[in-house]
């Protein structure tokens, strides 16, 4: 299992994958979580609130980024 999370001033990323296959990712443009596996396979479903958690993590990430930039000046 692999997880990617990161942010910038204008963008962010939250992704879960397994064996190189995307299992879930946050689509911050369309404001929803996406499970990209085809419907004909039995796949892992993520609990309700996973997208909202990703949004909260992005806000924390951006705040931390802002604080780190300020500290480096």
PyMOL commands that set and color helices and strands:
alter all, ss='L'
color gray80, all
select helices_A, chain A and resi 50-72
alter helices_A, ss='H'
color red, helices_A
select strands_A, chain A and resi 2-7+12-18+21-27+32-34
alter strands_A, ss='S'
color yellow, strands_A
deselect
rebuild
show_as cartoon
